[in-house]
Amino acid sequence: MAIFTKHVRKGHFIDFNLTTDKLISLCRISFDGYGCCNLTDNSKKLDFEKSKKFIDEITKTELEQESLTPLVLELIKINKEHIWTDALEEYNLIDKQQ
């Protein structure tokens, strides 16, 4: 079940899922020049504590980017094998040495 779409900037978005175990997973991410990358059902999820924090953050009236951004970057990092490396590097979402 997709619970949240984060529009990063014009033309870019990230979709997240909430599993039946109440864990957050990354299901889709788009990049200009690369298109939309759909992750497999095997994408890695945030642990329970981080998932709860993510859910708490997105249900606030005003999002706190300082709290949400590290969680989004963690999801990208743990799922980088499912996402185009060139796009991640171009948009500075991972270190090139990782």
C-alpha positions in Angstrom: 0.0 0.0 0.0 1.6 3.3 -1.1 1.3 5.7 1.8 3.3 8.7 0.8 4.8 10.3 -2.2 7.6 12.8 -1.6 8.1 15.3 -4.4 11.8 16.0 -4.3 11.7 18.7 -7.0 9.8 19.3 -10.2 9.6 16.0 -12.0 11.1 13.9 -9.2 9.3 11.8 -6.7 9.7 8.9 -4.3 6.9 6.5 -3.3 6.9 4.7 0.0 4.9 1.6 1.2 3.7 0.7 4.6 3.8 -3.1 5.1 1.3 -5.1 7.1 4.1 -5.2 9.8 4.0 -1.4 9.9 7.4 -1.1 8.2 8.3 1.5 5.6 9.8 0.5 2.3 10.8 2.3 -0.8 8.7 1.2 -3.8 9.5 3.7 -6.6 11.8 6.6 -7.3 12.1 8.9 -10.4 15.0 10.8 -11.8 15.0 13.3 -14.7 17.0 11.7 -17.5 16.6 8.2 -16.1 12.9 7.7 -15.7 11.1 5.9 -13.0 12.7 3.0 -11.1 10.3 0.5 -9.6 11.8 -1.5 -6.8 11.0 -5.2 -6.3 8.9 -6.6 -3.6 12.2 -7.6 -2.0 13.2 -4.0 -1.2 14.7 -3.6 2.3 12.6 -1.9 4.9 13.3 0.5 7.7 13.4 -1.2 11.1 10.4 -0.8 13.4 11.8 2.2 15.3 12.7 4.2 12.1 9.5 3.2 10.4 7.5 4.6 13.4 9.5 7.8 13.3 8.9 8.1 9.5 5.1 7.6 10.0 5.1 10.1 12.9 6.9 12.6 10.7 4.6 12.3 7.7 1.4 12.6 9.7 2.5 16.0 11.2 0.7 19.1 9.9 4.1 20.5 8.8 6.9 18.1 7.7 10.2 18.5 9.4 12.8 18.0 6.7 15.6 17.7 9.2 13.9 14.6 10.7 12.5 13.0 7.5 15.5 13.4 5.2 17.9 11.0 7.0 15.1 8.3 7.0 14.6 8.8 3.2 18.4 8.6 2.6 18.6 5.5 4.8 16.0 3.8 2.6 17.9 4.8 -0.5 21.2 3.5 0.9 19.8 0.1 2.0 18.1 -0.4 -1.4 20.9 1.0 -3.6 21.3 -2.3 -5.4 17.8 -1.9 -6.8 18.3 1.7 -8.0 20.4 3.0 -10.9 23.8 3.8 -9.5 24.4 6.6 -12.1 21.3 8.4 -11.0 22.1 8.1 -7.3 25.5 9.5 -7.9 24.3 12.3 -10.2 21.8 13.4 -7.7 24.2 13.0 -4.8 22.1 10.4 -3.0 25.0 8.1 -2.3 28.7 8.5 -2.0 30.6 7.3 -5.1 32.8 5.1 -2.8 29.9 3.2 -1.3 
